[in-house]
């Protein structure tokens, strides 16, 4: 499908997030891939479109602090960074 198809899918999900008629409480967009393939650019595009729609976007990095947990409970949109590093074991590092 490639990056363009994945970004189109993510932007379609954003339409649902911004809709007043959608009843699902959460939408999840997962971005994973090799280094230097445009993940950061895709995240920036998504974040920008959300902010242009007046949706606040918060960025948190695991492990979550108590303050991060409070932000996660009330935020409309979250960007979780470096999640894979949180789940690595000592032998993976």
C-alpha angles and dihedrals in degrees: 000000000000133000095300092055092046092050091049089053091050092049090050088054089051090059088059092048091053094045119105091207099056110100101191107113095211140033121191126204114184120197119190133155149114122308119281098014097118105271092134092049091050091050091048090051092050093045092049093050091049092049091048086055089055093252113139114229123205126194121211133170125209136276087063121224120215087259090053090051091054091049090049092052094055105028122110092207131018132190111203109199129202093004092153091059089056091058097045116113124223090260091055093056 
